[in-house]
Amino acid sequence: MKSKCLSALLVLAALTPLFSQEALAQLTPDQRVFDFQNLVALYAKRYAPYAWKNLALGFNMFDVQPWFDRIRAAKSDLEFFEIEAEYVGKLQDTHTAFQMNSTFRADLGFFVDIYDDKVLIDSINRARLPIAAFPFAIGDELVSVDGVSSEEWISRISVWRQYGNPVTTRRTAAQQITLRTQNFFPRAAEIGEAAVVVIRRANGILESYTIPWLKTGVAVTDVPVTPFYKQFADAAASNDPLLERIQDSIYKIPDNDPAYVLNIGARQPIFAAGLPSNFVQRLGRLSTDFHFSGTYVANGLTIGFLRIPSFATPTTALIEELNTEIEYLQRNTDGLVVDVTRNPGGTCYMIDVAARLIPYPFYFFGEEIRATQGLVNGGQAQLELARNSGAPQSVIDYWASYTDKLKKALAEGRLTEPIAACAQFGSPLPTMNHSTPASTVYTRPMIILTDQFSISAADIFPAMIQDNKRAPIVGTRTSGGGGRVSGGWPAGYYSDGLSSYTLTLVVRKEPIVTPDLPPGPYVENIGIRPEIQLDYMTRENLINGGRPYVETFTQILTNRILSVQVSGTVD
């Protein structure tokens, strides 16, 4: 025991000279540089869209010297965190973000979003802001907070968290004007006890209010003292788990993402109040229901409505609910609206839904994968499990092919060729070029609703509907999150930061040509461009519960139904 204590004292004595005066309050410049190197190494090793980002956005993530210069000149840990967040933000990746290890959150009791290109109030907590003292209303415009205009706040905040779609980025930044979260926005905690808020009422009159911030969680202002050894950073950079998960693929917004758009992931659609008075709700009344659905009559036609709030992990109960509803809608409607707006993504449940809406063999995406040794190990483990458990030869062949493709890509320092990623519930094998419809399938005319917060799996699902020419997409360009996400990776052991990253690229059937990005077969950044533009984000919809939006998409569908009845074909 005495020798152990003596050894500990000798180690402590050896460490003591390594602390500088600067380190007593903040990370040293070397510690910041090593942590940034760790962050860059994470993306260099694992990030799939690196070449696409250089081509599409002109951002070379390996040109790091200017970033090192800024980091060494940083005056504080918070400035260092801002630089890291800005570096990751430059990737404009829905799935990819730098996060501080902070739980600090503050809000002003009302929330905003962008409608008609203005920052408008769309939710008010009247328990905190009683109307007698704070008479502003939903639909009023937020002009400024603490003397800074809403547009300037958006410009500042959007640097640190960017999505594949610039409109999604702007909307998320706008929401952070009145709701600050430090995990994504480093200086969120640098606020006073109250904010001076200027609001333009619907009649054009400007009103000023002083509103207290409600603060929760633990803020981070600097990083506690840590002993510094260069070899620690070398060890951290080489850290690679033995076995990575290769099943249960996740295609969703990263955990703790700052997107607080109303009704994101909610069962009830944001425009529920605008549904017709003759709407008869079926699913969504019980807490056990996953979907929201119903029917209504318009222009003498029976319209079905089905909302997919997220692409959750499929279960027997979920598949049974979907089958029952699709069977009912097939028998009792003339056309169907499928709503994936404000859907944060999820898992391969998207192929189960697609198989019940596409009544013929269909293409379902492949992935170009950024190969790592961990993924190779995982594929080999699955292959050996299949062999040892007496799995069908088709399953053994799949895992043999999967592992071989990963090994070759890893050896050659490239992405794999497209590999099938999703299997229908109960099937042992993913499918890509020849996916089959389910036994219960909807065959009538339909439309798919999307918006800027149709994210990841909700980017991919409408892409597959579009690629298979099943139905028109109605709405706005989706988020542009086109790959599988991996989150919670250490982004520097001194600073205790975390990061998520995109490890695959979803590949569509054909290259997509757009006016703002290079042609490519990807969902990443490009998103899904609807055949018919329709934006919920207007003041008229906000004030009227979405009724104009519902009336418009209903007319679009009824026109399609009537056209099909005349032509005798769905497309």
Secondary structure, 3 states (H helix, E strand, C coil): CHHHHHHHHHHHHHHHHHCCCHHHCCCCHHHHHHHHHHHHHHHHHHCCCHHHHHHHHCCCCCCCHHHHHHHHHCCCHHHHHHHHHHHHHCCCCCCCCEECCCCCEEECCEEEEEECCEEEEEEECCCCCCCCCCCCCCCCEEEEECCEEHHHHHHHHCCCCCCCCHHHHHHHHHHCCCEEECCCCHHHHCCCCEEEEEEECCCCCEEEEEEECEEECCCCCCCCCCCCCHHHHHHHHCCCCCCCCCCCCCEECCCCCCCCCCCCCCCCCCCHHHCCCCCEECCCCCCCCCCEEEEEEECCEEEEEEECCCECCCCHHHHHHHHHHHHHHHHHCCEEEEECCCCCEECCHHHHHHCCCCCCCECCCEEEEECCHHHHHHHHHHHHHHHHCCCCHHHHHHHHHHHHHHHHHHHHCCECCCEECCCCCCCCCCCCCCECCCCCCCCCCEEEEECCCCCCHHHHHHHHHHHCCCCCEEECCCCCCCCCEEEEEECCCCCCCEEEEECEEEEEEEEECCCCCCCEEECCCCCCCCCEECCCCCHHHHHCCCHHHHHHHHHHHHHHHHHHHHHCCCC
